[in-house]
Amino acid sequence: MDLRLATAVALLVTAGTLPAAEVMKAAKPVDVYLLGGQSNMQGSGKVADLPADVKKEVPHTFFWNGKTFEPLVLGKTNTAGRVTTFGPEVGFALDTATADRPIYLIKYHASGMPLHHGFNAGEWVGGDPAPGRRTFYPGEKVDDANTGTLYAAMVKQFRAGVTHLTEQGHTPTVRGFVWMQGEADAKQKDSATTYAASLNRLRKRVAEDLKCAADLPFVFGQVLPHDPPAARFTHRKEIREQMAACDSASGKPAAMKNTTMVSTDGFSLLPDTVHYDAAGQLKLGRAFAAAMKKFQPAMPR
């Protein structure tokens, strides 16, 4: 507990406003996970198609709704743009949250949107980075005028959730960043063949903007498991190779510390062969959880 929080606790207890036990219970360290990406992070899995053994109220999990953290309740909590669908947050939470270590999830998604600066939404404009483009491009530094509008919105969402926890008297720690994106970048050669550099820049900038360690644990999914892909994904092979190279264990120059790529080969898909169905989304989230656990310290509460 920092000095300001300790002082606040002492004043509340002394004044008799709140019992000491309740204040200390409220003022606790909490684990935060950041989730971002495009449509497969948003999620197309139907809640109605989940197995019967998945409880409606996901245990020990709280989801940022833009104003507060609410218990994650399937069919009630809007995690995917609608309450009837879900993304990887469900499987991730089921295999991560525990009674002595609840988790707080902050998620941002933008369907069909790219990471590379050469896009403006779905249109390839190329050239050098420029202001106002609708992408997840994070810029090269804080306050970079060329930062993509989606990245700026994502970081704003992440910060808002973390700030809320601090204002509630907690001590939040960002434990990891989960990313599911890349289909959009598979449509152009330049974005596909430089995706490893884009991922490296993304993790670096998220860590800087959230004031985390530079090697913030980073887990992401390899996109487009279906072969052959839909015709629009002209550079599927290249982007998948770039993604694999970023894994810490790849042995490639692009390998990033504390980073795991989750292969989604064999995960069940919707008929469009791009988006994961309920079983696929549940498996994706659980694979993210397994990968992230390797980077988490054993810290009993």
DANORJO-V23971 format. One record per residue. N is the residue number from 1. RES is the residue in three letters. OMEGA is omega in whole degrees, -180 to 180 (NA if undefined). D_FIRST is the distance of its C-alpha to the first C-alpha in Angstrom with 2 decimals. Layout:
# DANORJO-V23971
N;RES;OMEGA;D_FIRST, N;RES;OMEGA;D_FIRST
This chain:
# DANORJO-V23971
1;MET;-179;0.00, 2;ASP;-173;3.84, 3;LEU;-179;6.74, 4;ARG;-180;8.28, 5;LEU;179;6.20, 6;ALA;179;6.16, 7;THR;179;9.75, 8;ALA;178;10.61, 9;VAL;-178;9.85, 10;ALA;-180;11.92, 11;LEU;-180;14.59, 12;LEU;-179;15.05, 13;VAL;-179;15.45, 14;THR;-179;17.69, 15;ALA;-179;19.74, 16;GLY;-179;20.23, 17;THR;-176;19.49, 18;LEU;177;17.48, 19;PRO;-177;17.37, 20;ALA;-177;14.24, 21;ALA;-179;14.71, 22;GLU;178;14.95, 23;VAL;-178;11.87, 24;MET;178;9.77, 25;LYS;-179;12.07, 26;ALA;-177;11.52, 27;ALA;-175;7.76, 28;LYS;173;7.97, 29;PRO;180;8.47, 30;VAL;-179;11.99, 31;ASP;-180;14.93, 32;VAL;174;17.02, 33;TYR;180;20.61, 34;LEU;180;22.84, 35;LEU;-179;26.53, 36;GLY;176;29.35, 37;GLY;-178;33.11, 38;GLN;-165;36.46, 39;SER;179;38.44, 40;ASN;168;37.58, 41;MET;174;33.88, 42;GLN;174;34.83, 43;GLY;177;36.83, 44;SER;178;40.33, 45;GLY;-180;39.96, 46;LYS;178;41.19, 47;VAL;-179;39.06, 48;ALA;-178;42.37, 49;ASP;179;43.15, 50;LEU;178;40.12, 51;PRO;-177;41.03, 52;ALA;-177;41.08, 53;ASP;175;38.43, 54;VAL;-177;35.74, 55;LYS;180;34.12, 56;LYS;176;33.95, 57;GLU;-178;30.34, 58;VAL;-172;28.52, 59;PRO;168;26.14, 60;HIS;-176;22.35, 61;THR;-180;22.66, 62;PHE;-173;21.70, 63;PHE;-179;23.62, 64;TRP;-178;23.02, 65;ASN;-180;26.13, 66;GLY;179;25.60, 67;LYS;-179;24.13, 68;THR;174;21.75, 69;PHE;179;21.02, 70;GLU;175;23.77, 71;PRO;-179;24.69, 72;LEU;-179;27.05, 73;VAL;-178;30.43, 74;LEU;-177;33.52, 75;GLY;180;36.17, 76;LYS;-180;33.81, 77;THR;-179;30.94, 78;ASN;180;32.34, 79;THR;-172;31.09, 80;ALA;-179;34.35, 81;GLY;177;35.93, 82;ARG;-175;37.44, 83;VAL;-177;36.46, 84;THR;-180;39.36, 85;THR;-178;38.20, 86;PHE;177;35.22, 87;GLY;-175;34.06, 88;PRO;-179;32.29, 89;GLU;-176;29.04, 90;VAL;178;30.60, 91;GLY;179;31.53, 92;PHE;-178;28.31, 93;ALA;-178;26.24, 94;LEU;-177;28.63, 95;ASP;-179;28.18, 96;THR;-174;24.46, 97;ALA;176;22.56, 98;THR;-178;22.22, 99;ALA;-179;21.22, 100;ASP;178;18.24, 101;ARG;176;17.40, 102;PRO;179;18.38, 103;ILE;179;18.88, 104;TYR;-175;18.82, 105;LEU;173;21.90, 106;ILE;-173;22.85, 107;LYS;175;26.55, 108;TYR;-179;29.07, 109;HIS;176;32.77, 110;ALA;-174;36.03, 111;SER;174;39.18, 112;GLY;-172;41.67, 113;MET;-174;39.73, 114;PRO;175;39.81, 115;LEU;-175;37.49, 116;HIS;-178;40.11, 117;HIS;-177;40.66, 118;GLY;177;44.39, 119;PHE;161;44.13, 120;ASN;-168;43.88, 121;ALA;-177;43.04, 122;GLY;-177;45.91, 123;GLU;176;48.15, 124;TRP;179;48.47, 125;VAL;176;48.96, 126;GLY;178;48.24, 127;GLY;179;48.03, 128;ASP;175;45.10, 129;PRO;-179;41.77, 130;ALA;-178;42.24, 131;PRO;169;40.25, 132;GLY;-180;40.08, 133;ARG;-177;40.79, 134;ARG;179;39.48, 135;THR;174;37.87, 136;PHE;180;34.57, 137;TYR;-171;35.38, 138;PRO;-175;32.10, 139;GLY;-177;33.76, 140;GLU;-177;33.41, 141;LYS;177;30.59, 142;VAL;179;28.27, 143;ASP;173;30.52, 144;ASP;-178;33.55, 145;ALA;-177;36.23, 146;ASN;179;37.60, 147;THR;180;34.54, 148;GLY;-177;35.76, 149;THR;180;35.12, 150;LEU;177;33.82, 151;TYR;-180;31.23, 152;ALA;180;30.06, 153;ALA;179;29.90, 154;MET;-179;28.03, 155;VAL;176;25.28, 156;LYS;178;25.10, 157;GLN;179;24.62, 158;PHE;-178;21.91, 159;ARG;-178;19.97, 160;ALA;180;20.52, 161;GLY;180;19.03, 162;VAL;179;15.85, 163;THR;179;15.55, 164;HIS;179;16.24, 165;LEU;179;13.39, 166;THR;-180;10.95, 167;GLU;177;13.03, 168;GLN;177;12.82, 169;GLY;179;9.13, 170;HIS;174;8.55, 171;THR;-176;7.27, 172;PRO;173;10.91, 173;THR;176;12.61, 174;VAL;-175;16.34, 175;ARG;-179;18.04, 176;GLY;-178;21.56, 177;PHE;-179;24.34, 178;VAL;-173;27.46, 179;TRP;176;30.63, 180;MET;-174;34.03, 181;GLN;175;36.52, 182;GLY;180;39.63, 183;GLU;-180;42.65, 184;ALA;-178;43.17, 185;ASP;178;43.06, 186;ALA;-177;45.67, 187;LYS;-179;48.26, 188;GLN;-178;48.73, 189;LYS;-176;49.49, 190;ASP;-178;47.33, 191;SER;-179;44.17, 192;ALA;-175;44.84, 193;THR;177;45.71, 194;THR;-174;42.68, 195;TYR;179;40.11, 196;ALA;178;38.39, 197;ALA;179;37.72, 198;SER;179;36.53, 199;LEU;179;33.98, 200;ASN;179;32.77, 201;ARG;-179;32.36, 202;LEU;-180;30.61, 203;ARG;180;27.85, 204;LYS;-176;27.48, 205;ARG;176;27.20, 206;VAL;179;24.80, 207;ALA;179;22.43, 208;GLU;-175;22.94, 209;ASP;178;22.59, 210;LEU;179;19.37, 211;LYS;177;18.02, 212;CYS;174;18.06, 213;ALA;-177;19.71, 214;ALA;-179;23.47, 215;ASP;175;24.29, 216;LEU;180;22.27, 217;PRO;-171;23.88, 218;PHE;180;26.85, 219;VAL;179;29.27, 220;PHE;-178;32.34, 221;GLY;175;35.63, 222;GLN;-172;39.10, 223;VAL;171;41.14, 224;LEU;179;44.76, 225;PRO;-176;45.55, 226;HIS;179;48.93, 227;ASP;9;51.85, 228;PRO;180;53.85, 229;PRO;171;51.42, 230;ALA;-172;52.39, 231;ALA;-176;54.54, 232;ARG;-179;52.01, 233;PHE;-171;49.70, 234;THR;-176;52.01, 235;HIS;177;49.61, 236;ARG;-176;47.99, 237;LYS;-177;48.83, 238;GLU;-176;47.34, 239;ILE;177;43.99, 240;ARG;176;43.58, 241;GLU;179;44.39, 242;GLN;179;41.88, 243;MET;-179;39.16, 244;ALA;-178;40.06, 245;ALA;-178;39.97, 246;CYS;-180;36.27, 247;ASP;-178;35.24, 248;SER;-176;33.69, 249;ALA;-174;36.54, 250;SER;-176;39.34, 251;GLY;-179;40.53, 252;LYS;177;41.26, 253;PRO;-179;40.39, 254;ALA;-177;38.30, 255;ALA;-178;36.00, 256;MET;179;32.31, 257;LYS;177;29.54, 258;ASN;-176;27.39, 259;THR;177;29.85, 260;THR;171;32.00, 261;MET;175;34.87, 262;VAL;174;35.74, 263;SER;180;39.50, 264;THR;178;40.66, 265;ASP;180;44.25, 266;GLY;177;45.62, 267;PHE;-174;43.04, 268;SER;-174;45.04, 269;LEU;169;45.74, 270;LEU;-179;47.22, 271;PRO;179;50.87, 272;ASP;179;49.88, 273;THR;-180;48.81, 274;VAL;-174;45.71, 275;HIS;-177;43.21, 276;TYR;175;41.87, 277;ASP;-176;42.91, 278;ALA;180;40.77, 279;ALA;179;41.24, 280;GLY;179;40.61, 281;GLN;179;37.40, 282;LEU;179;36.08, 283;LYS;179;37.03, 284;LEU;-180;35.50, 285;GLY;180;32.08, 286;ARG;176;32.26, 287;ALA;175;33.39, 288;PHE;-179;30.42, 289;ALA;180;28.11, 290;ALA;180;30.00, 291;ALA;-177;29.83, 292;MET;-178;26.10, 293;LYS;-179;25.33, 294;LYS;-176;26.81, 295;PHE;-174;23.98, 296;GLN;177;21.03, 297;PRO;175;19.37, 298;ALA;-176;19.69, 299;MET;179;16.16, 300;PRO;179;16.43, 301;ARG;NA;13.93
